[in-house]
């Protein structure tokens, strides 16, 4: 099944093949993941940690709950999000 993503910045008009995304996967079950945290912010604060999985998808978890649930995204989804961050599209969320 094919679908368009028109509302994600940088994805307008592009096609992607829908696949099963393992959102809600226990992060501890992603044994092939090498997690990386952002270097910005307070050292003891919670951070988002990311890992590239063998199939090329990218997993996201909370550093304070390393055995909790992970969200898994395609590289295109993460690229679109990063492009939106760089363009300031989410600045209004930071008070």
N, C-alpha and C positions, 0 to 999 in steps of 0.2 A: 504494500500500500504506500502511496506517495502523498506527501502533503507539502504545502508552502508555509513558510514562516515569514509573514509580512510585517509583524509588529516588533520583531527583535532587531535592534540596530545592527546594520551590516549584513542582514540576512534577507532583505527584501528581494523577492523574485528568485531566490535560490531554492533548489529542491533538496530534500533529504529523504532518506529511506527510514521509515519508522522502524524502531526495533524495541525490544524489551529492555527498559532501563531498570536497573536494580535499585531504585530508590527505596530507602528503608532497609538496606542490607546492613547487618551488623558489621561495623568497621573491623572488628577482630577477625571476621571471616575472610577479609581481603588480605590474605597472608602474603600475596605477591607484591603488595603495595609498600613503597618506601615513602613515608610521609614527610612533607616539608612544611614548615610554618613560616609566616611572614616575619621579617626581622624588625618591622616597625612596631611601635607601641611599648607598653610596659612589659618587662620580661616575665613578670609573674601573672599577668593578665591572660584571660582566655584568648586564643587565637584560632582562626580558621586554618586547618592543615589540608594540604592538597597532595594527591598522589596520582601519577599516570599508571593506568592498569595495562596489562599485556595487550588488550584489544584496542588500545589507543584512547579509551575513554578516561575521564578524569574524575576521581573521587574526592569528596569534600567531607571533613569531619570536624568536630569541636575538640580542641586540645584538652579541654577539661573533662571530656567524656570519651576517651579514646576507645572504649569498648561499646560505645553507643552506636546509633545509626549513622550511616554514611549516605550521602546523596551522590549519585553518579550521573555525569553529564557527558555529552559528546564534545569533541574538541571544538566543533563549530559553535556549540552553545557557549562554551567558555570564552572563545574568541569574541563572540558577539557581546558578552557581558563585559569583558575587559575593554573592548572598544567603547562601550557606553560609559564605563567609569572614566576612561581617559578623556572623553568628550564632555564630562561634567553632568551627564544625564541623571546621576543619582546624588548630586551634591545637596539637594534639598532634604535628603534623609538624615544628614548630619547636622545636628543643632550646634 
